[in-house]
Amino acid sequence: SPALAFHTYFTMGQTYESAGDAVRAEWKYSRAQEELEQMRDRLGVQTLQINFAKDKVAVYESLFRLQMAQGDTEAAFLTAERARARSLAAGIDPTGARGMPEPARQWRAELNSLY
């Protein structure tokens, strides 16, 4: 099932990250993100999408954190934007800030202070 695939990929990503294997961790987190988005898209009803997505932000945060740790700021930015766009589409937060991973919000605030 897609839900089982999501949890499996996410758990494997966490395991690889804990073991220091960033390449495999990133791949598993990316796969978990894809499964999550496919499940969310199948839900259809916006209220269900919002409730479903709220507890799944961890995959975006993990992927973002890993990409930043590897110095891949472009990929991290895309992950943060993808999380934000998904939260906006689901109606979780009209500003989009709450849907962004916490490290991404901090990074965004830091970038804004530089401009």
N, C-alpha and C positions, 0 to 999 in steps of 0.2 A: 504494500500500500504506500501511497505518497507520504503519509504521516510517518510511517516506520522508516522510510528512506530518509526523510528529513532528520529525524532523531539519530539515525545511524550515522549519517554523514557529519552531523554536528558533533556528536560524541567522538567520532574518529578524529575530527579536526582538533578538538580539545586534547585528545590523547597525543596526537602528533606534536601539537604545540608544546605540551608539557614535556615531551621527550626531546624538544629542541629541533624537530624536523619541520622547519618553517615552510618548505616547499610543499610537502604533502599536506600539512595543516591548511595552507591556503587553498589548495585544490579541494580538500574536503569541505571547508567552509563555503567555498564557491558553489559546490554541488548542493550543499544544504540550502543555500540561499535560493538556488534555482528551484529546488523542490518546494520550498516555502512559498515562493511566488506562484508556482503552478497550483498549489493547494488553495491559496488565497483567491486566485482568479476563478477557480471552480466554485467558490462559495456563492458568488453572485449577490446575495443580499448584503447591503452595506453594513448593517448593524452587526451581522455575523462576522464580516470582514474586519471591522474595528476590534471586536473582542478577540478574534483570532490573532490579529497582528500584534496586539499590545504585549503579549508574553513571548513573542518571537523576535524581538529586537536584538536579543543577545547574539544572534548569528551575524548581524550587521556589525555590531560592536566588536566582536571577536575578529572578524575579517579586517575591519578598519584598523584595529590595534596592531594586528600582525603585519599588515601592509606598511603602516607607519614605522614599525620597528625595523622593517627591512629597508626603509628609506624609499619606498615606492609611493611617493606622495601623490602621483597622478592616479594610480589605482585606488589609493585610499580616498582621494577626493571623489572619484567616480562611485565608490561604495557608499560614501556619505550622501552623495546626491541621489543615488538610487534609493536609499533608505528614506530620505526626505520626500522624494517623489511618491514613493509607495504610501507613506503616511498621509500625504496630501490627497492622493487618490482615494484612500480609504476614509478620509474625513477625520482622522485621528486628531490632527492639530492644524487649524487653518493657517498658521504662520509657517508650518513645516519645521520649526526648530525642535519641537519635542520628538519628532520622528528620527532625527539625526542621532547617531551614536554619541554618547556623552563626550568621548575624546574628540569627536569631530566638531561638536559645538564649541569646545574649548579652543580648538585649532582655528575655527572660524572667527571666534572673538579675537584671538590673537592677531589673525590676519587683518581683520577690520581695524584694529587699533594701529596697525602699521600704515594704513591708507589715510 
